[in-house]
């Protein structure tokens, strides 16, 4: 019998029937029934608190079997996300991350725009006046390649302007520092 079989109620019961006598099987059935009945009255709780003048203590996971709360020593409750009931509807609480994933994603998106501009500019020939002009449409045409999905002109325009690394005038995209250098 493998370790996975021990998790199956029916397979474990069949195994016990083969190995135990009828008297032992009767006692086992009574013990299982009592344990199942006891488990119906146990609930799991996560205790969170905030103390104004002190450091926030760690959250605690506990089992409650009236009248006693017992700490979850096994760690079985640590990965469970609690459900909250509000007005008869069950909702999941929001992620309490520090926002570093969003910051990392923003950095990646900004770098993708810079890289896309560099690659588009490298593939274009200069105009009659010797200037390489990259347009918003160039970004749109290559959006699937550089950003992993097709994008519309308005979305691309917004994405380029978001990080203020580039300015857009008459649909021509120029690095933000280039405008100041031309004025001097």
C-alpha positions in Angstrom: 0.0 0.0 0.0 1.5 3.3 -1.1 1.5 6.6 0.7 -1.2 8.0 -1.6 -3.5 5.1 -0.7 -3.4 6.1 2.9 -5.2 9.4 1.9 -8.1 7.5 0.3 -10.8 6.7 2.9 -12.2 3.8 0.8 -8.9 2.2 0.0 -7.7 2.5 3.6 -11.0 0.9 4.8 -10.6 -2.0 2.4 -7.0 -2.5 3.6 -8.1 -2.5 7.2 -10.9 -5.1 6.4 -8.2 -7.4 5.0 -5.8 -7.1 7.9 -8.1 -6.7 11.0 -10.5 -9.2 12.7 -14.2 -8.5 12.8 -13.9 -7.4 16.4 -11.0 -5.0 15.7 -12.8 -3.7 12.6 -15.9 -2.9 14.8 -13.7 -1.0 17.3 -12.0 0.9 14.4 -15.3 1.8 12.8 -16.5 3.2 16.2 -13.3 5.2 16.6 -13.6 6.6 13.0 -17.2 7.6 13.5 -16.4 9.3 16.8 -13.5 11.2 15.2 -15.6 12.3 12.3 -18.4 13.5 14.6 -15.8 15.4 16.7 -14.2 17.0 13.5 -17.7 18.3 12.5 -17.5 20.7 15.5 -14.0 22.0 14.9 -13.4 25.2 13.0 -10.2 26.9 11.9 -9.5 30.6 12.5 -6.8 33.1 11.7 -6.3 35.6 14.5 -4.9 39.0 13.3 -4.5 42.1 15.4 -3.0 45.6 15.3 -1.7 47.3 18.4 -1.4 51.1 18.0 1.8 51.7 20.0 3.5 48.3 19.4 4.8 46.3 16.5 2.1 44.2 14.8 2.3 40.6 16.1 2.3 37.7 13.6 -1.0 36.2 12.6 -1.9 33.0 14.3 -3.7 30.0 12.9 -5.8 28.1 15.4 -8.3 25.4 15.7 -11.4 25.9 17.8 -13.1 23.0 19.5 -15.4 24.5 22.2 -14.3 25.8 24.7 -10.6 25.7 23.7 -8.5 27.4 20.9 -5.4 25.4 20.0 -2.6 26.7 17.9 -2.0 25.0 14.6 1.4 23.3 15.4 1.4 21.2 12.2 1.3 24.3 9.9 -1.7 22.8 7.9 -3.6 26.1 8.0 -0.8 28.4 6.9 -1.5 28.3 3.1 -5.3 28.5 3.4 -6.8 31.8 2.3 -9.7 32.7 4.6 -13.1 33.4 3.2 -15.1 36.4 4.5 -18.8 36.5 4.4 -20.4 39.9 3.8 -24.1 40.3 3.4 -24.5 36.6 2.6 -21.8 36.7 -0.1 -18.5 35.0 0.4 -15.5 37.0 -0.8 -11.8 36.3 -0.8 -9.5 38.9 0.9 -7.1 40.9 -1.3 -3.5 40.0 -1.6 -1.5 41.8 1.1 1.7 41.9 -0.8 4.0 44.9 -0.6 3.4 45.9 -4.2 6.8 44.8 -5.4 5.3 42.7 -8.2 3.6 45.8 -9.6 6.8 47.8 -9.4 8.7 45.0 -11.2 6.1 44.8 -13.9 6.2 48.6 -14.4 10.0 48.4 -14.7 9.8 45.6 -17.3 7.1 47.5 -19.2 9.2 50.7 -19.2 12.3 48.8 -20.3 10.2 47.1 -23.1 9.2 50.6 -24.4 12.8 51.8 -24.4 14.0 48.6 -26.1 11.2 48.8 -28.7 12.1 52.4 -29.5 15.8 51.5 -29.9 15.1 48.5 -32.1 12.6 50.4 -34.3 14.9 53.3 -34.7 17.8 50.9 -35.6 15.7 49.4 -38.5 14.5 52.7 -39.9 16.3 54.9 -42.5 16.8 58.6 -41.9 14.5 61.1 -43.6 15.7 63.6 -46.2 16.9 65.9 -43.4 19.0 63.0 -41.8 16.7 62.4 -38.8 15.3 59.0 -37.9 11.6 59.4 -37.0 9.9 56.7 -35.1 6.1 57.1 -35.0 3.4 55.7 -32.7 2.2 53.6 -35.7 5.7 51.9 -35.8 5.1 50.8 -32.2 1.6 49.6 -33.1 2.8 47.6 -36.1 5.5 45.9 -33.9 3.4 45.6 -30.7 3.0 41.9 -30.9 6.7 41.3 -31.3 7.8 43.8 -28.5 4.9 43.6 -26.0 3.5 40.1 -26.7 0.1 41.3 -27.9 -1.5 43.4 -30.6 -2.3 46.9 -29.4 -4.4 49.7 -30.8 -3.0 53.2 -31.4 -4.7 54.8 -28.4 -3.4 52.1 -26.0 0.1 52.4 -27.4 0.0 56.2 -27.2 -1.0 56.0 -23.5 1.7 53.4 -22.8 4.5 55.5 -24.4 3.4 58.6 -22.5 3.0 56.8 -19.2 6.7 56.8 -18.2 7.6 60.2 -19.6 10.8 58.8 -21.2 9.4 59.9 -24.6 7.4 62.8 -26.0 5.0 62.5 -28.8 4.3 65.4 -31.2 2.4 64.9 -34.5 2.6 61.1 -33.9 6.4 61.2 -33.9 8.0 59.7 -30.8 11.2 61.3 -29.5 13.2 60.6 -26.4 12.2 63.2 -23.7 15.8 64.6 -23.4 16.0 65.3 -27.2 13.5 68.2 -27.1 15.6 70.1 -24.6 18.9 69.6 -26.5 17.3 70.9 -29.7 16.1 74.1 -28.0 19.6 75.0 -26.7 
